[in-house]
Amino acid sequence: MVYKAMECGTVFECGMVIYCVLEIAYRGYTHWTMALTGGMAMLILYRIYQTAQPAGRLMRCLAGCVCITGLELVVGGVVNCGFQLHVWDYSSMQYHFLGQICPAFSGLWFLLCIPGDFFCAWIYDRVSWMRNSPEYRLQSLWRWNPDAGCFAGSYTPPDWKRIRTQ
């Protein structure tokens, strides 16, 4: 449980930072709601990567594009239409829907899902050793010790020489 929260938190924070950097490079500014949306989009891409690995990169990117466009519509409905913050407006774009989504930016999301999928694979590979190794299960780091009346560490570091020689 603790491990999953740390993994999701890391993915969310990476998405926040990456999206803000991309938007500042493109528009020159960003909005705090876009940071949250970027983090959520990265979590969605990561979950797609976890569950749809056999589907292939193209299908994962297509699914990511659809999900991010849907997220953009929901966030745009709340932030732009509901709260009137006017963070973005696609009304001048061709085939827009309520000024919140349009095919041009959906295509951009598809293209950005390609490096996003590679990034999700990189993160997944980095944390898989933790997921599969009983020595590193974060859930077992601290346990309730009834004799001491408090939480006590039960973690013993692995024998690195034994692990390397196997």
C-alpha positions as CSV (number, residue, x, y, z in Angstrom):
1,M,0.0,0.0,0.0
2,V,2.7,2.5,0.9
3,Y,4.8,1.4,-2.1
4,K,1.8,1.9,-4.4
5,A,1.2,5.4,-3.0
6,M,4.9,6.3,-3.5
7,E,4.9,4.9,-7.0
8,C,1.7,6.8,-8.0
9,G,3.0,10.0,-6.3
10,T,6.2,9.9,-8.2
11,V,4.4,9.3,-11.5
12,F,2.0,12.2,-10.7
13,E,4.8,14.6,-9.8
14,C,6.8,13.7,-12.9
15,G,3.6,14.4,-15.0
16,M,3.1,17.7,-13.3
17,V,6.7,18.9,-14.0
18,I,6.9,17.6,-17.5
19,Y,3.6,19.1,-18.6
20,C,4.4,22.5,-17.0
21,V,7.7,22.6,-18.7
22,L,6.2,21.7,-22.1
23,E,3.4,24.3,-21.8
24,I,5.8,27.0,-20.7
25,A,8.0,26.2,-23.7
26,Y,5.0,26.3,-26.0
27,R,2.9,29.2,-24.6
28,G,5.3,31.0,-22.3
29,Y,3.1,30.4,-19.2
30,T,1.0,27.8,-17.5
31,H,-1.7,27.6,-14.8
32,W,-1.7,25.5,-11.6
33,T,-4.7,23.5,-12.8
34,M,-2.7,22.4,-15.8
35,A,0.0,21.0,-13.4
36,L,-2.7,18.9,-11.7
37,T,-4.1,17.9,-15.1
38,G,-0.6,16.9,-16.4
39,G,0.0,14.8,-13.3
40,M,-3.4,13.0,-13.7
41,A,-2.7,12.5,-17.4
42,M,0.7,10.9,-16.6
43,L,-1.0,8.6,-14.0
44,I,-3.5,7.6,-16.7
45,L,-0.7,6.8,-19.2
46,Y,1.1,4.8,-16.5
47,R,-2.0,2.8,-15.7
48,I,-2.6,2.1,-19.4
49,Y,1.1,1.0,-19.7
50,Q,0.6,-1.4,-16.7
51,T,-2.6,-3.0,-17.9
52,A,-2.2,-3.0,-21.7
53,Q,1.4,-4.0,-22.3
54,P,0.4,-6.8,-24.8
55,A,-1.6,-4.4,-26.9
56,G,1.5,-2.7,-28.3
57,R,2.8,0.9,-28.2
58,L,0.5,2.2,-30.9
59,M,-2.7,1.0,-29.2
60,R,-1.5,2.3,-25.8
61,C,-0.8,5.7,-27.3
62,L,-4.2,5.7,-29.0
63,A,-5.9,4.8,-25.7
64,G,-3.8,7.5,-24.0
65,C,-4.9,10.1,-26.5
66,V,-8.6,9.3,-26.0
67,C,-8.2,9.4,-22.2
68,I,-6.3,12.6,-22.2
69,T,-8.8,14.2,-24.6
70,G,-11.6,13.1,-22.2
71,L,-9.6,14.5,-19.2
72,E,-9.2,17.8,-21.1
73,L,-12.9,18.0,-21.7
74,V,-13.8,17.3,-18.0
75,V,-11.2,19.7,-16.7
76,G,-12.1,22.3,-19.3
77,G,-15.7,22.0,-18.3
78,V,-14.9,22.6,-14.7
79,V,-12.1,25.1,-14.9
80,N,-13.1,27.1,-18.0
81,C,-16.8,26.8,-18.2
82,G,-17.6,26.3,-14.5
83,F,-15.2,28.6,-12.7
84,Q,-14.6,30.9,-15.7
85,L,-10.8,30.8,-15.3
86,H,-10.3,30.9,-19.1
87,V,-7.1,28.7,-19.0
88,W,-7.5,27.7,-22.7
89,D,-10.0,28.2,-25.5
90,Y,-10.1,26.2,-28.7
91,S,-13.1,28.1,-30.1
92,S,-11.0,29.4,-33.0
93,M,-9.9,25.8,-33.9
94,Q,-11.7,23.8,-36.5
95,Y,-14.1,21.1,-35.3
96,H,-13.8,22.2,-31.6
97,F,-16.3,20.9,-29.0
98,L,-17.4,23.7,-26.6
99,G,-14.0,25.3,-27.1
100,Q,-12.5,22.7,-24.8
101,I,-11.3,19.9,-27.1
102,C,-10.4,19.8,-30.8
103,P,-8.9,17.2,-33.2
104,A,-5.7,19.1,-33.6
105,F,-4.8,18.9,-29.9
106,S,-6.0,15.3,-29.7
107,G,-3.4,14.6,-32.4
108,L,-0.8,16.4,-30.4
109,W,-1.8,14.3,-27.3
110,F,-1.3,11.2,-29.4
111,L,2.2,12.3,-30.5
112,L,3.1,13.2,-26.9
113,C,1.9,9.8,-25.7
114,I,4.7,8.1,-27.7
115,P,7.5,9.5,-25.5
116,G,5.1,9.3,-22.6
117,D,4.8,5.5,-23.1
118,F,8.6,5.2,-23.2
119,F,8.8,7.2,-20.0
120,C,6.2,5.0,-18.3
121,A,8.2,1.9,-19.4
122,W,11.3,3.4,-17.9
123,I,9.5,4.1,-14.6
124,Y,7.9,0.7,-14.5
125,D,11.3,-1.0,-15.1
126,R,12.9,1.1,-12.3
127,V,10.3,0.1,-9.7
128,S,9.7,-3.5,-10.8
129,W,12.6,-4.8,-8.7
130,M,10.9,-3.3,-5.7
131,R,7.6,-4.8,-6.6
132,N,9.0,-8.3,-7.1
133,S,11.6,-8.5,-4.4
134,P,10.5,-9.5,-0.9
135,E,13.5,-7.8,0.7
136,Y,12.3,-4.4,-0.6
137,R,8.6,-4.6,0.2
138,L,7.9,-1.3,1.8
139,Q,4.9,-2.6,3.6
140,S,7.1,-4.8,5.8
141,L,9.5,-2.0,6.9
142,W,7.6,-1.2,10.0
143,R,5.3,-3.4,12.0
144,W,3.4,-3.0,15.2
145,N,5.3,-4.5,18.1
146,P,2.8,-5.3,20.9
147,D,5.6,-5.9,23.4
148,A,7.1,-2.5,22.9
149,G,3.8,-0.8,22.3
150,C,5.0,1.0,19.2
151,F,6.0,0.4,15.6
152,A,9.4,-1.2,15.3
153,G,11.5,-1.7,12.2
154,S,11.7,-5.3,10.9
155,Y,13.7,-4.5,7.9
156,T,17.0,-6.3,7.4
157,P,19.2,-5.3,4.5
158,P,19.8,-7.9,1.8
159,D,23.1,-9.6,1.5
160,W,24.4,-7.9,-1.7
161,K,27.2,-10.3,-2.2
162,R,24.8,-13.2,-2.2
163,I,22.4,-11.4,-4.6
164,R,25.2,-10.5,-7.1
165,T,26.6,-14.0,-7.2
166,Q,23.3,-15.6,-8.1
